[in-house]
Amino acid sequence: MRIVSLLPSATEIVYELGLEGDLCGVSFECDYPEAARSVPVVSGTAIATDGSLNAQQIDAEVSARVAAGLSIYTLDSARLRAIEPDLIIAQDLCRVCAVPSGAVEEALEVIGCHAAVVSLDPSGLEDVIDGIGVVGKATGTEGRAEVLMAELRRRLSAARERVSGRERPRVLVLEWPDPPFNAGHWVPEMVVAAGGVPVLAEPRKPSRRLTWEEVGAQEVDVTIFAPCGFDLDGAVGQAADLLARPEARKLGRIYAVDANAHFSRPGPRVVDGVELLAELLHADAPDDAPRQNARRLA
């Protein structure tokens, strides 16, 4: 089977299911595991990724393209035609996150490719795990998928048990600093599973643009800064805009985290994210952050 993954999270699932030998194309964002970086790239972006834009400029460019009905992502039709994939994994959840499956189907029709298109569109934490089963069914690896899903559910249950009965801090997860965006969909459920109370976020609801007035009016014990599309070093680099705001004084303990690895991408590693959150929210000392996966900002 020839598989093309247009989602970093789907690429992770493909590797977890032992299908790396069938993976023939990925998006430019597919960087985990390391071997995925050597797979031909069939999807790029129209937004500069060289660090020349700050958070506000990135938001302005993305918003302008979306408002104009323009795609943020590009497809390499010639490379897709050459691959002749049997299965393409895409999404319709977020126009900012990856190529929508509808656009993929239109492109396939133009180039005369008859690949099956599977769309992964989780809203909640359990949906993220169920997505592994969807890929397993589409690729004939149901057995491996069931084993992986069971292990992830076991770890979630263990994380919930470890924080059971503890005082629950109020937690704000920000996925963008300027303008501020909350982290929605599965992230509020991650906070609950880790023993916290989500602030300015509802389970299974999309992320939304906030105002600094909203942020400043909240009582927050812990802020998790998880800018979408950035790893830990990138999050730290983007934090200046957040820390410069007067409202930052009311955000409690602020931690930068690797959003790509543990929060933004709805793949197997969101369970790592829950375990990380539990450590951050219930550390014996405020500075006891796991240094490889989080960094205390304030």
C-alpha positions in Angstrom: 0.0 0.0 0.0 1.3 3.5 -0.9 0.3 6.0 1.8 0.5 9.8 1.8 0.1 11.6 5.1 -0.7 15.3 5.1 -0.8 15.4 8.9 2.1 15.2 11.3 -0.1 13.3 13.8 -1.2 10.8 11.1 2.5 10.3 10.2 3.2 9.4 13.8 0.3 6.9 13.8 1.6 5.4 10.6 5.0 4.8 12.2 3.4 3.5 15.4 1.5 0.9 13.3 4.6 -0.3 11.7 3.7 1.1 8.2 6.7 3.3 7.6 7.7 1.1 4.6 4.4 2.1 3.0 4.8 5.9 3.6 5.5 7.6 0.3 4.7 11.2 1.0 4.3 13.6 3.9 3.7 17.3 4.6 6.6 19.7 5.3 5.6 19.6 9.0 6.1 15.9 9.4 9.2 15.8 11.6 8.5 13.0 14.0 9.9 10.4 14.2 13.1 11.6 12.8 12.9 9.1 9.9 9.8 11.0 8.6 12.1 13.9 7.6 13.5 11.8 4.8 10.1 11.0 3.1 9.3 13.0 0.0 7.3 16.2 0.9 4.1 16.7 -1.1 2.5 19.5 0.9 4.0 22.9 1.7 2.9 26.3 3.0 2.3 29.8 1.6 3.4 31.3 4.9 7.0 32.2 5.6 8.6 29.6 8.0 12.1 31.1 8.2 11.5 33.0 11.4 11.1 36.4 9.7 7.6 36.9 10.9 6.6 37.5 14.5 3.4 36.1 16.1 1.3 39.1 15.2 2.5 39.1 11.6 1.9 35.4 11.3 -1.7 35.8 12.6 -2.3 38.7 10.2 -1.1 36.8 7.2 -3.1 33.7 8.1 -6.2 35.7 8.8 -5.9 37.6 5.5 -5.6 34.4 3.5 -8.4 32.7 5.2 -10.7 35.7 4.8 -9.8 35.8 1.1 -10.6 32.2 0.7 -7.0 31.3 -0.1 -5.3 28.2 1.1 -2.5 28.4 3.5 -1.1 25.1 2.2 0.1 23.9 -1.2 0.0 20.5 -2.8 2.7 19.1 -5.2 0.4 17.6 -7.8 3.2 16.3 -9.9 4.8 14.4 -7.0 1.4 13.0 -6.0 0.8 11.9 -9.5 4.2 10.1 -9.5 3.5 8.4 -6.2 0.0 7.2 -7.3 -1.0 6.7 -3.6 -3.6 4.2 -2.5 -4.4 6.1 0.7 -4.1 9.8 1.7 -4.7 10.8 5.3 -6.0 14.4 5.6 -8.3 16.5 7.8 -11.1 19.0 7.8 -10.8 20.1 11.4 -8.8 23.3 10.9 -7.9 25.2 7.7 -4.8 26.6 9.5 -3.5 23.2 10.5 -3.2 21.2 7.2 -4.7 20.8 3.7 -8.5 20.1 4.0 -9.5 16.8 2.7 -11.9 18.5 0.3 -9.1 20.3 -1.4 -7.2 17.0 -1.6 -10.1 15.3 -3.3 -10.3 18.2 -5.8 -6.6 17.9 -6.6 -6.8 14.2 -7.1 -9.7 14.6 -9.5 -7.6 17.1 -11.5 -4.6 14.8 -11.7 -6.7 11.7 -12.3 -5.6 9.9 -9.1 -8.1 7.5 -7.4 -6.7 7.2 -3.9 -8.9 6.8 -0.9 -9.0 9.8 1.3 -9.4 9.3 5.1 -10.1 12.4 7.2 -9.1 12.6 10.8 -11.1 15.2 12.7 -11.0 14.7 16.5 -12.8 17.0 18.8 -11.9 15.4 22.1 -9.2 13.3 23.7 -11.0 10.0 23.1 -11.5 11.0 19.5 -7.7 11.4 19.2 -7.2 7.8 20.3 -10.0 6.6 18.1 -8.2 8.1 15.1 -5.6 5.4 15.5 -8.3 2.8 14.9 -9.5 4.6 11.8 -6.0 4.5 10.3 -5.7 0.8 11.4 -8.9 -0.1 9.7 -7.9 1.7 6.5 -4.5 0.0 6.4 -5.4 -3.5 7.6 -3.6 -3.1 10.9 -6.6 -3.2 13.2 -4.8 -5.6 15.6 -1.8 -3.3 16.2 -4.1 -0.3 16.4 -6.2 -1.9 19.2 -3.1 -2.8 21.2 -1.8 0.8 20.9 -5.2 2.3 21.7 -5.5 0.1 24.8 -2.1 1.1 26.1 -2.8 4.8 25.6 -6.1 4.5 27.5 -4.4 2.6 30.3 -1.8 5.4 30.7 -4.6 8.1 30.7 -6.4 6.1 33.4 -3.2 5.9 35.4 -2.6 9.7 35.1 -6.2 10.4 36.3 -5.7 8.1 39.2 -2.4 9.8 40.3 -4.1 13.2 40.6 -7.3 12.0 42.0 -8.3 13.9 45.2 -5.7 16.6 44.8 -6.5 20.3 44.7 -7.2 21.3 41.1 -5.4 24.5 40.0 -7.0 26.8 37.4 -5.1 26.3 34.1 -5.0 28.6 31.1 -3.5 27.0 27.9 -2.5 29.6 25.3 -1.8 28.4 21.8 -0.8 31.9 20.5 0.5 35.0 22.2 -0.4 37.9 19.9 -3.4 38.0 19.7 -4.0 35.5 22.4 -5.8 32.3 21.5 -6.9 29.6 23.9 -6.2 25.9 23.1 -9.5 24.1 22.4 -10.7 20.8 21.1 -8.9 18.0 23.1 -6.7 20.3 25.2 -9.3 21.2 27.9 -9.9 17.4 28.4 -6.1 17.0 28.7 -6.1 19.6 31.5 -9.0 17.8 33.3 -7.3 14.4 33.0 -4.1 16.0 34.5 -5.9 17.3 37.5 -6.6 20.9 36.5 -9.6 23.2 35.8 -9.6 24.7 32.2 -9.8 28.5 32.1 -11.4 30.2 29.1 -11.8 26.9 27.3 -14.5 24.3 26.9 -14.0 20.6 26.1 -14.5 19.7 22.4 -14.9 23.3 21.4 -12.6 25.0 18.8 -9.8 27.3 19.8 -10.8 30.9 19.7 -9.3 34.4 19.7 -9.4 35.9 23.2 -9.1 39.5 24.3 -6.5 40.6 26.9 -9.4 42.0 28.9 -10.8 38.4 29.1 -7.5 37.0 30.1 -6.8 39.7 32.7 -10.2 39.1 34.3 -9.5 35.4 35.1 -8.0 33.8 38.2 -5.2 31.6 36.9 -2.8 29.4 38.9 -0.9 28.0 36.0 -0.5 29.1 32.4 0.8 26.6 29.7 2.2 28.4 26.7 1.9 26.1 23.8 2.1 28.1 20.6 0.8 26.0 17.7 3.5 24.9 15.3 6.4 25.4 17.7 8.7 23.1 19.7 10.0 24.0 23.1 12.8 26.3 22.0 10.4 27.9 19.6 7.8 28.5 22.3 10.4 30.1 24.5 11.4 32.3 21.6 7.8 33.4 21.1 7.2 34.1 24.7 8.5 37.7 24.7 5.1 39.1 23.5 3.3 37.2 26.2 5.6 38.1 29.0 5.6 41.8 28.0 1.9 42.1 28.6 0.8 43.6 32.0 -1.7 40.7 32.2 1.2 38.3 32.5 1.5 39.2 36.2 -1.9 37.5 36.7 -1.1 34.3 34.9 0.4 32.4 37.8 3.3 30.0 37.0 4.0 30.2 33.3 5.5 27.2 31.5 6.6 27.0 27.9 6.0 23.5 26.4 6.6 21.7 23.1 3.2 22.2 21.4 4.1 20.1 18.4 5.1 17.1 20.5 2.4 17.1 23.2 -0.5 19.4 22.5 -1.3 20.7 19.0 -1.0 17.5 17.1 -3.8 15.0 17.8 -1.6 11.9 17.8 -0.4 9.3 20.3 1.9 11.8 22.1 -1.0 13.8 23.5 -1.0 11.2 26.3 2.6 12.2 26.9 1.2 15.7 27.2 -1.3 14.7 29.8 1.4 13.1 31.9 3.6 16.2 31.5 0.7 18.4 32.5 0.1 16.3 35.6 3.8 16.8 36.6 3.6 20.6 36.0 0.3 21.1 37.8 1.1 19.0 40.8 4.9 19.4 41.3 6.1 19.4 44.9 7.9 22.7 44.2 7.0 25.4 41.6 10.3 25.0 39.8 10.2 21.2 39.5 9.4 21.4 35.8 10.6 18.5 33.6 13.4 20.4 31.9 13.5 18.4 28.7 9.8 19.0 28.0 8.9 22.3 29.7 10.6 25.5 30.8 9.5 27.9 33.6 9.0 31.4 32.2 7.7 33.3 35.2 
